[in-house]
Amino acid sequence: STPPMRAPRPSAEQTEQIIYMAWQDRISFEAIRARFGLSEAEVIALMRRTLKPSSFRLWRQRVHGRITKHRKLLDRHLSQ
């Protein structure tokens, strides 16, 4: 059988847009997936590849567990 198709790497312009969206508190990973077709893990990998190590660590600390970055967490929080 053939391996699953991988999404092509985003262009430089798309990469800039993804990084911008990833840094925004109010833009969820699901919104990034809807626009660019990248999973949360793929966004994290792109950020790791593109950012300086210190910037990547700062970004990961910022988004880790942030409810607005994760649609399910936000929905659960709003329904309480």
Summary of the structure (lengths in Angstrom):
residues: 80
radius of gyration: 13.7
end to end distance: 45.9
largest distance: 45.9
contacts: 170
relative contact order: 0.14
helix: 66%
strand: 0%
